[in-house]
Amino acid sequence: MATSDAFYSDKVILVTGGCGSIGSQLVRALLKFNPRVVRIFDNNEAGLYELENDLRSSKARTFIGDIRNSKRLARALENVDLVFHAAALKQVPLCEYNPFEAVETNVIGTQNVIDAALDAQIEKMILISTDKAVNPRNVMGATKLLAERLMISANDYRGKRKTAFSCVRFGNVLNSRGSVVPLFAKQIRENNCITITDDAMTRFVMSHQQAVALILKAAFQAQGGEIFVLKMPSFSLVDLAKAVIQEIAPLCGTDPKDVMIKRIGKRAGEKMYEELMTEDEAECATEMDGLYVIGSTSPKAGKSTGREYTSLYSERLSREQITALLNECCLSSGNVR
């Protein structure tokens, strides 16, 4: 990994949404780099309690709070060097039917973190974003796009403050909380039937390890104003469903031949394919260390890509490759959420 261990050494770091799938894995990774303190900020009391007991680290500090509460954020950011902003409402259907709640958290909450970061004059703030922010067709994606814009524009009005604001943009993180693999496993256990929206639907995919490595690399390299995008493959939903049936059904005591696939059509706000970078963004994007970096001014960056980046035309994983990824991310540890 290109990240320098020394960059995180002796730093005070805050992770919002620190109990989530990505946030908790990021906390674990940061603790390996000998920081002074990692502050875990979340409104999930039970999650904080469980994570604190699991970590058992003198360098982990838990903060109960909500990013909608600017006063609590100001206190949590005192003397902080780095902020990783992972707190968000991310479930597409829930955001679709509770749109202002998504605005309150993903937009206003993000601005609250930005304001607190500026007031505390931290070194860097990294927003964890999503491919759904690109040409959004749903509330969640639209709010995450606004969050990205707030982050990038913060570099223009920070004045003499040193804080650099940048973003990382993810695809789907396999086996993360609320993702499709745990849902498929639950459906197999309960009904011997998997529901998918459309055979032709495609999605980008990455592991927790890749997601965390991208965040750490982005924070190390960020100068302010960049959006970091990991180069990643895609899969078709039907291929993933078939691989899950083959690998997980026996673990549930079910013959894979007995598991059906039911097509239910697209849910509200869903796309047939995902986009990580638009054609316009590609004109100002460069390639660097396995990443696309939108808005980079680094002399180490390569040439502009000049093309959009979508799951429809990206490298497609075969059934065998999907199976290997399932075993790496979910089955080797017996951890299908």
Summary of the structure (lengths in Angstrom):
residues: 337
radius of gyration: 19.8
end to end distance: 27.0
largest distance: 64.5
contacts: 1172
relative contact order: 0.12
helix: 42%
strand: 21%
